[in-house]
Amino acid sequence: MKQKTKYLLFFPIIAAITIFIFRPITASTADMDARISDTAYAATVKYGEAYGICPELLQALIETESSGNPNAVNGGCIGLCQIYEKYHYGRMEKLGAWNLYDENSNILLAADYLAELFAEFKDVSLVLDTYNGNNRAGKNYEQGILSDYAGTILKRSAELERLHGK
């Protein structure tokens, strides 16, 4: 009987240790760093600084647009930031960024476009809705409506900023 009691006490201890060890694996999304490659992360910092755009905003945009997949394709939109060549051919030519599957080129194009939108609109939610091609972006902004798209990116960007100590 004493032998059984020793084993019964042993299992809760093992369970507690296992939970403690594997606890970080089950952390909430808010506690996780950006779900993008190291290359993409470095590019968001580089082009964020170059264009005056918060790198965490670029990281959240990438997570939302492509889930961090540089090979993502949706209709005519390609890559991490879902750049549509048809609408950004001139920008691609200006920046010499032709490979939309290349993480650096794709993020460079997105940062350049976002900077252009920020210069025109100032408000980040309007910028994001316009980036997303929302034809009601201006009306939504005037009516104080925050789209799910912009809301998702802004929420995730704030989570990443907190995680990065900003």
MIGUMI-352031 format. One line per 3 residues: number of its first residue (from 1); for each residue z, x, y of N, C-alpha, C, O. Coordinates in Angstrom, 3 decimals. Atoms other than C-alpha are relative to their C-alpha. Layout:
<minus>
NUM = Z:X:Y:Z:X:Y:Z:X:Y:Z:X:Y  ...
</minus>
This chain:
<minus>
1 = 0.000:0.811:-1.187:0.000:0.000:0.000:0.000:0.867:1.270:-0.691:0.543:2.236  -0.038:-0.880:-1.163:0.808:2.845:2.435:-1.366:0.624:0.257:-1.751:0.810:1.411  1.338:-0.589:-0.117:-2.626:4.381:1.761:-0.922:-0.971:0.750:-1.663:-0.546:1.636
4 = 0.821:1.007:-0.648:-4.336:1.112:2.819:0.355:-0.116:1.483:-0.537:-0.252:2.320  -0.457:0.102:-1.376:-2.260:0.945:6.007:-0.538:1.157:0.833:-0.947:0.951:1.976  0.538:-1.158:-0.717:-3.345:4.464:7.010:-1.471:-0.228:0.346:-1.895:0.053:1.467
7 = 1.419:0.236:-0.244:-7.010:3.494:6.645:-0.210:-1.113:1.019:-1.113:-1.022:1.852  0.128:1.098:-0.952:-6.531:0.236:8.565:0.284:0.463:1.422:-0.337:-0.033:2.362  -0.293:-0.551:-1.317:-5.047:2.168:11.480:-1.086:0.972:0.462:-1.310:1.135:1.662
10 = 1.023:-0.994:-0.281:-7.809:4.759:11.295:-1.253:-0.640:0.623:-1.841:-0.069:1.542  1.233:0.635:-0.465:-10.700:2.324:11.898:0.029:-0.394:1.473:-0.960:-0.148:2.164  -0.008:0.305:-1.436:-9.589:1.026:15.335:-0.084:1.256:0.870:-0.683:1.225:1.945
13 = 0.056:-1.251:-0.761:-9.147:4.612:16.518:-1.434:0.508:0.047:-1.922:0.901:1.107  1.406:-0.426:0.063:-12.658:5.538:15.365:-0.856:-0.914:0.875:-1.734:-0.439:1.595  0.769:0.946:-0.816:-14.035:2.383:16.999:0.192:0.289:1.481:-0.781:0.291:2.236
16 = -0.271:-0.288:-1.409:-12.344:3.202:20.321:-0.685:1.286:0.448:-1.245:1.345:1.542  0.660:-1.268:-0.329:-13.646:6.768:20.268:-1.504:-0.200:0.109:-2.130:0.320:1.032  1.441:0.264:-0.007:-17.172:5.566:19.464:-0.397:-0.743:1.271:-1.392:-0.389:1.904
19 = 0.296:0.761:-1.221:-17.117:3.054:22.333:0.085:0.912:1.217:-0.778:0.854:2.093  -0.160:-0.907:-1.125:-15.848:5.711:24.741:-1.166:0.981:0.093:-1.686:1.225:1.182  1.073:-0.999:0.017:-18.490:8.245:23.699:-1.329:-0.621:0.405:-2.085:-0.007:1.158
22 = 1.301:0.605:-0.247:-21.421:5.821:23.871:-0.021:-0.933:1.202:-1.039:-1.573:1.466  -0.080:0.868:-1.167:-20.271:3.933:26.962:-1.092:0.269:1.022:-1.674:-0.695:1.519  1.037:-0.237:-1.003:-22.721:5.685:29.338:-1.368:-0.544:-0.396:-2.177:-0.871:0.473
25 = 1.295:0.510:0.444:-25.646:4.532:27.219:-0.175:-1.455:0.398:-1.302:-1.906:0.606  0.087:1.421:-0.319:-24.832:0.925:28.046:0.269:-0.277:1.478:0.584:-1.411:1.840  -0.245:0.192:-1.423:-24.436:1.461:31.800:-0.982:-1.014:0.576:-2.095:-1.165:0.074
28 = 0.872:1.000:-0.617:-25.881:-1.233:34.028:-1.173:0.682:0.691:-1.132:1.881:0.968  1.180:-0.525:-0.674:-29.277:-0.799:35.667:0.365:0.606:1.352:-0.227:1.605:1.763  -0.380:-0.511:-1.315:-27.571:-0.273:39.023:0.558:1.405:-0.083:0.477:2.156:0.889
31 = -0.568:-1.335:0.158:-25.877:2.842:37.636:-1.027:1.026:-0.456:-0.736:2.222:-0.471  1.011:-0.911:0.524:-29.090:4.341:36.291:-0.843:0.553:1.133:-1.105:-0.137:2.119  0.903:-0.574:-0.979:-31.259:6.715:38.260:-1.388:-0.616:-0.192:-1.626:-1.354:-1.149
34 = 1.346:0.558:0.052:-34.878:5.848:38.915:-0.634:0.245:-1.366:-0.523:1.331:-1.933  0.637:-0.087:1.307:-36.803:5.168:35.737:-1.455:0.467:0.156:-2.409:-0.248:-0.153  1.307:-0.609:-0.208:-39.677:7.478:36.595:0.072:1.453:-0.464:1.158:1.994:-0.669
37 = 0.035:-1.390:0.458:-40.790:10.941:35.511:0.542:0.942:1.074:0.661:0.571:2.242  -0.455:-1.023:-0.944:-39.471:14.112:37.120:-1.084:0.319:1.027:-0.789:0.567:2.197  1.127:-0.261:-0.904:-42.938:14.683:38.604:-0.083:-1.079:1.064:-0.244:-0.785:2.249
40 = 0.058:1.117:-0.948:-42.969:11.239:40.188:1.193:0.037:0.943:1.052:-0.216:2.139  -1.206:-0.078:-0.822:-39.401:11.667:41.419:-0.190:1.040:1.107:0.087:0.773:2.276  0.231:-1.074:-0.984:-40.292:14.955:43.131:-1.031:-0.434:1.041:-0.882:-0.127:2.224
43 = 1.037:0.458:-0.930:-43.394:13.360:44.675:0.554:-1.046:0.969:0.156:-1.070:2.133  -0.575:0.992:-0.914:-41.356:10.459:46.099:0.843:0.683:1.079:0.872:0.244:2.229  -0.798:-0.748:-0.980:-39.042:12.950:47.777:-0.946:0.721:0.980:-0.764:0.649:2.196
46 = 0.945:-0.765:-0.828:-41.924:15.117:49.046:-0.741:-0.907:0.991:-0.748:-0.638:2.192  0.796:0.858:-0.872:-44.080:12.284:50.407:0.877:-0.938:0.825:0.480:-1.367:1.908  -0.940:0.774:-0.792:-41.086:10.256:51.520:0.381:0.758:1.264:0.395:0.199:2.361
49 = -0.344:-0.843:-1.155:-40.053:13.135:53.768:-1.204:0.174:0.929:-1.066:0.100:2.150  1.203:-0.237:-0.799:-43.624:13.773:54.922:-0.386:-1.224:0.837:-0.885:-1.084:1.954  0.420:1.227:-0.675:-44.198:10.126:55.890:1.158:-0.788:0.609:0.945:-1.863:1.169
52 = -1.145:0.705:-0.571:-40.688:9.150:56.967:0.347:-1.277:-0.750:0.777:-2.261:-0.149  -0.296:1.158:0.848:-40.232:6.735:54.065:1.118:0.395:-0.962:1.089:1.472:-1.557  -1.112:-0.246:0.908:-37.050:6.519:52.056:-0.538:0.214:-1.424:-1.236:-0.653:-1.950
55 = 0.485:-0.254:1.361:-37.760:8.127:48.643:0.426:-1.082:-0.992:-0.313:-1.403:-1.923  -0.472:1.048:0.902:-35.673:5.439:46.950:-0.841:-1.264:0.114:-0.984:-2.004:-0.860  0.905:1.133:-0.157:-37.975:2.788:48.398:-1.263:0.235:-0.831:-1.750:-0.671:-1.508
58 = 1.175:-0.337:0.807:-40.935:4.587:46.822:0.318:-0.089:-1.488:-0.505:-0.570:-2.268  -0.403:0.057:1.408:-39.039:4.895:43.527:0.122:-1.438:-0.470:-0.329:-1.772:-1.565  -0.142:1.416:0.357:-38.173:1.186:43.515:-1.364:-0.679:-0.065:-1.596:-1.530:-0.924
61 = 1.348:0.552:0.018:-41.785:0.330:44.339:-0.708:0.375:-1.302:-1.375:-0.459:-1.915  0.626:-0.467:1.244:-42.973:2.414:41.380:0.557:-0.764:-1.205:-0.196:-1.205:-2.074  -0.595:0.749:1.111:-40.506:0.753:39.024:-0.531:-1.427:-0.052:-0.797:-1.958:-1.131
64 = 0.459:1.388:-0.069:-41.647:-2.678:40.203:-1.481:-0.117:-0.320:-1.890:-1.017:-1.054  1.450:0.085:0.166:-45.377:-1.985:40.258:-0.472:0.365:-1.409:-1.350:-0.296:-1.965  0.559:-0.521:1.256:-45.820:-0.041:37.016:1.043:0.326:-1.064:0.698:0.837:-2.129
67 = -1.101:-0.394:0.896:-42.422:0.394:35.329:-0.018:1.501:-0.273:0.417:1.952:-1.332  0.027:-1.452:0.123:-42.972:4.114:35.890:-1.102:0.537:-0.898:-1.078:1.708:-1.277  1.098:-0.405:0.885:-46.135:4.213:33.764:-1.200:0.452:0.837:-1.840:-0.381:1.478
70 = 1.121:-0.485:-0.808:-48.776:6.445:35.420:-1.361:-0.497:-0.498:-2.356:-0.397:0.219  1.253:0.519:0.555:-51.435:4.902:33.157:-0.118:-1.508:0.113:-1.019:-2.105:-0.477  0.011:1.457:-0.146:-50.668:1.314:34.166:-1.283:-0.449:0.705:-1.738:0.170:1.668
73 = 1.184:0.605:-0.599:-53.695:-0.826:34.963:0.220:-1.507:0.037:0.603:-2.112:-0.964  -0.114:1.444:-0.139:-53.604:-4.372:36.293:-1.161:-0.460:0.866:-1.152:-0.275:2.083  1.215:0.341:-0.725:-56.964:-5.764:37.258:-0.644:1.287:0.474:-0.922:2.175:-0.332
76 = 0.571:-1.229:-0.555:-58.417:-3.137:39.573:1.053:0.981:0.489:0.712:2.051:0.992  -1.087:-0.860:-0.481:-55.016:-1.639:40.405:0.384:1.011:-1.070:0.485:0.677:-2.251  -0.187:-1.096:0.953:-54.232:1.720:38.814:1.201:0.854:0.383:1.471:1.088:1.561
79 = -1.019:-1.025:-0.160:-51.299:4.058:38.333:1.373:-0.500:0.395:1.647:-1.700:0.397  -1.401:0.280:-0.308:-47.670:4.232:39.371:0.189:-1.042:1.096:1.004:-1.955:0.965  -0.163:0.888:-1.160:-48.078:2.448:42.704:-1.071:-1.080:0.051:-1.179:-1.809:1.037
82 = 1.038:1.027:0.126:-50.979:0.240:41.561:-0.948:-0.006:1.205:-1.040:-0.984:1.947  0.973:-0.172:-1.079:-53.590:1.521:44.007:-1.334:-0.616:-0.427:-1.800:-0.404:-1.547  1.289:0.641:0.262:-56.810:-0.493:44.219:-1.077:0.837:0.699:-1.178:0.839:1.926
85 = 1.004:-0.918:-0.557:-59.685:1.964:44.684:-0.917:-0.698:1.000:-1.251:-0.136:2.043  0.923:0.746:-0.863:-61.921:-0.678:46.229:0.506:-0.075:1.448:-0.275:0.055:2.390  -0.568:0.146:-1.340:-59.555:-1.108:49.183:0.482:1.307:0.601:0.732:1.377:1.805
88 = -0.566:-1.256:-0.497:-58.374:2.480:49.473:-0.945:1.186:-0.154:-0.507:2.336:-0.124  0.962:-1.076:0.188:-61.561:4.473:48.966:0.014:0.959:1.198:0.014:2.177:1.018  -0.028:-0.837:-1.205:-61.507:5.726:52.581:1.258:0.848:0.065:1.209:2.006:0.479
91 = -1.273:-0.729:0.023:-57.872:6.743:52.223:-0.058:1.103:-1.051:0.421:2.214:-0.822  0.150:-0.989:1.075:-58.658:8.528:48.967:-0.847:1.167:0.494:-0.527:2.331:0.253  0.896:-1.030:-0.543:-61.484:10.392:50.697:0.729:0.842:1.053:0.644:2.070:1.039
94 = -0.729:-0.690:-1.079:-59.315:11.261:53.735:1.039:0.975:-0.563:1.209:2.077:-0.042  -1.083:-0.808:0.558:-56.499:12.630:51.543:-0.444:0.894:-1.157:0.330:1.718:-1.645  0.478:-0.779:1.141:-58.673:14.135:48.809:0.737:-0.333:-1.288:0.895:0.516:-2.166
97 = -0.760:0.464:1.171:-56.736:12.116:46.249:-0.883:-0.966:-0.786:-0.938:-2.159:-0.488  0.986:0.799:0.723:-59.291:10.884:43.736:0.493:-0.538:-1.333:0.012:-1.573:-1.794  -0.456:0.411:1.333:-57.406:10.608:40.454:1.206:-0.928:0.127:2.325:-0.471:0.357
100 = -1.070:0.973:-0.168:-55.361:7.415:40.600:1.024:0.044:-1.133:2.116:-0.510:-1.002  -0.946:-0.162:1.106:-53.733:8.270:37.258:0.922:1.201:0.215:1.938:1.338:-0.467  -0.831:-1.158:-0.333:-52.334:11.489:38.748:1.186:-0.481:0.831:1.007:-1.131:1.861
103 = -1.210:0.500:-0.658:-48.732:10.828:39.786:0.076:0.414:1.466:0.378:-0.418:2.322  -0.060:-0.472:-1.380:-48.864:12.982:42.937:-1.011:-0.704:0.886:-0.677:-1.156:1.982  1.047:0.646:-0.798:-52.152:11.538:44.152:0.317:-1.468:0.239:0.156:-1.965:1.354
106 = -0.292:1.420:-0.100:-51.101:7.965:43.468:1.134:-0.253:0.997:1.047:-1.164:1.821  -1.140:0.170:-0.910:-47.779:8.339:45.300:-0.377:0.398:1.416:0.072:-0.231:2.374  0.486:-0.396:-1.324:-49.460:10.168:48.187:-0.756:-1.156:0.653:-0.525:-1.473:1.820
109 = 0.780:1.121:-0.540:-51.891:7.268:48.634:0.905:-1.160:0.393:0.722:-1.767:1.448  -0.923:1.098:-0.302:-49.091:4.706:48.483:0.832:0.313:1.239:1.013:-0.552:2.095  -0.819:-0.379:-1.155:-46.934:6.624:50.983:-0.829:-0.069:1.287:-0.340:-0.529:2.319
112 = 0.873:0.049:-1.168:-49.874:6.959:53.375:-0.246:-1.446:0.427:-0.197:-1.764:1.616  0.233:1.418:-0.299:-50.614:3.230:53.137:1.270:-0.660:0.539:1.217:-1.415:1.509  -1.262:0.574:-0.478:-46.952:2.281:53.529:0.300:0.460:1.435:0.751:-0.335:2.260
115 = -0.228:-0.509:-1.358:-46.669:4.511:56.613:-0.874:-0.736:1.008:-0.432:-1.052:2.113  0.906:0.759:-0.863:-49.683:2.748:58.097:0.546:-1.416:0.226:0.522:-1.927:1.346  -0.558:1.349:-0.124:-48.093:-0.634:57.384:1.284:-0.006:0.832:1.496:-0.918:1.632
118 = -1.220:-0.089:-0.805:-44.735:0.455:58.840:-0.332:0.164:1.486:0.355:-0.401:2.338  0.405:-0.187:-1.398:-46.512:1.567:62.039:-0.459:-1.324:0.605:-0.284:-1.559:1.800  0.500:1.290:-0.479:-48.051:-1.898:62.306:1.079:-1.077:0.026:1.148:-1.852:0.980
121 = -0.911:1.141:0.151:-45.223:-4.180:61.157:1.480:0.290:0.234:2.205:-0.619:0.639  -1.402:-0.400:-0.157:-41.876:-2.314:61.323:0.932:-0.587:-1.055:1.716:0.166:-1.634  -0.927:0.626:0.941:-40.057:-4.837:59.045:-0.380:0.322:-1.438:-1.520:0.105:-1.848
124 = 0.278:-0.466:1.355:-39.762:-3.533:55.490:-0.437:-1.131:-0.933:-1.294:-0.912:-1.788  0.410:1.094:0.890:-40.053:-6.939:53.806:-1.447:-0.410:0.267:-2.190:-0.712:-0.667  1.388:0.316:-0.355:-43.284:-7.677:55.687:-0.937:1.105:-0.480:-2.036:0.832:-0.961
127 = 0.787:-1.136:0.491:-44.566:-4.192:54.852:-0.229:-0.126:-1.510:-1.353:0.021:-1.989  0.112:0.107:1.461:-43.839:-4.697:51.145:-0.887:-1.167:-0.419:-1.703:-1.026:-1.330  0.849:1.152:0.343:-45.427:-8.157:51.032:-1.465:0.283:0.305:-2.348:-0.116:-0.455
130 = 1.375:-0.349:-0.344:-48.526:-6.844:52.780:-0.545:1.010:-1.002:-1.688:0.895:-1.443  0.392:-0.983:1.020:-48.648:-3.863:50.399:-0.388:-0.714:-1.295:-1.353:-0.331:-1.956  0.225:0.748:1.233:-48.515:-6.350:47.520:-1.199:-0.951:0.099:-1.568:-1.594:-0.884
133 = 1.170:0.863:-0.163:-51.477:-8.248:48.949:0.350:-1.460:0.162:-0.490:-2.326:-0.083  -0.432:1.384:-0.195:-49.478:-11.385:49.713:-0.654:-0.543:1.261:-0.337:-0.102:2.366  0.713:0.531:-1.160:-51.756:-13.413:51.977:0.890:-0.893:0.867:0.469:-1.299:1.950
136 = -0.959:0.776:-0.789:-48.708:-15.393:53.190:1.087:0.898:0.608:2.091:0.396:1.113  -1.028:-0.940:-0.454:-46.788:-12.245:54.206:0.447:-0.295:1.432:1.645:-0.372:1.702  -0.335:0.259:-1.400:-46.945:-12.960:57.942:0.733:-1.314:0.180:1.728:-1.377:0.901
139 = -0.647:1.319:-0.106:-46.044:-16.639:57.581:1.386:0.025:-0.624:2.327:-0.548:-0.075  -1.319:-0.119:0.630:-43.208:-15.826:55.170:0.977:0.703:0.935:2.126:0.284:1.077  -0.853:-0.756:-0.913:-41.837:-13.314:57.644:0.444:-0.879:1.180:1.620:-0.899:1.543
142 = -0.311:0.886:-1.133:-42.031:-15.792:60.538:1.017:-1.073:-0.388:1.840:-1.478:0.432  -0.900:1.050:0.474:-40.172:-18.375:58.426:1.281:0.561:-0.624:2.123:-0.193:-1.111  -1.197:-0.623:0.549:-37.555:-15.869:57.272:0.061:-0.035:-1.522:1.147:0.012:-2.100
145 = 0.055:0.056:1.463:-38.693:-16.043:53.640:-0.182:1.406:-0.554:-1.107:2.123:-0.172  0.095:-1.284:0.689:-38.087:-12.974:51.503:-0.600:-0.260:-1.379:-0.017:-0.985:-2.185  0.653:0.215:1.299:-40.495:-12.864:48.554:0.813:0.650:-1.114:1.602:1.562:-0.870
148 = -0.652:-0.606:1.160:-39.229:-12.081:45.071:-0.405:1.467:-0.124:0.416:2.319:-0.461  0.517:-1.364:0.082:-41.419:-8.965:45.139:0.777:0.925:0.947:1.326:1.943:0.526  -0.699:-0.830:-0.989:-39.907:-7.580:48.347:1.494:0.054:-0.306:2.112:1.112:-0.187
151 = -1.423:0.048:0.315:-36.410:-8.694:47.338:0.372:0.920:-1.145:1.395:1.602:-1.098  -0.243:-0.869:1.154:-36.634:-6.889:44.002:-0.020:1.471:0.408:0.856:2.243:0.016  0.123:-1.399:-0.429:-37.761:-3.643:45.613:1.147:0.387:0.930:1.714:1.472:0.798
154 = -1.084:-0.313:-0.933:-35.192:-3.813:48.403:1.340:0.120:-0.719:2.137:1.004:-0.407  -1.257:-0.055:0.761:-32.348:-4.514:45.973:0.082:1.297:-0.804:1.106:1.981:-0.790  -0.002:-1.207:0.820:-33.346:-1.678:43.653:0.077:1.251:0.860:0.750:2.215:0.495
157 = -0.053:-1.137:-0.920:-33.893:0.704:46.563:1.429:0.231:0.482:1.885:1.372:0.556  -1.399:-0.115:-0.443:-30.362:-0.027:47.815:0.878:0.542:-1.123:1.769:1.355:-0.874  -0.762:-0.517:1.149:-28.965:0.589:44.308:-0.208:1.502:-0.155:0.743:2.254:-0.366
160 = 0.314:-1.423:0.135:-30.744:3.938:44.125:0.602:0.811:1.139:1.085:1.922:0.922  -0.601:-0.700:-1.135:-29.567:4.901:47.611:1.499:0.196:-0.221:2.023:1.281:0.034  -1.434:-0.131:0.287:-25.946:4.199:46.636:0.240:1.058:-1.066:1.154:1.874:-0.954
163 = -0.117:-0.966:1.078:-26.418:6.200:43.460:-0.195:1.425:0.513:0.444:2.359:0.029  0.310:-1.317:-0.560:-27.804:9.100:45.509:0.913:0.349:1.177:0.681:1.343:1.866  -0.981:-0.312:-1.029:-24.883:8.958:47.949:-0.453:-0.235:1.414:0.037:0.424:2.331
166 = 0.499:0.284:-1.361:-26.749:7.528:50.931:0.644:-1.256:0.554:0.351:-1.654:1.681
</minus>
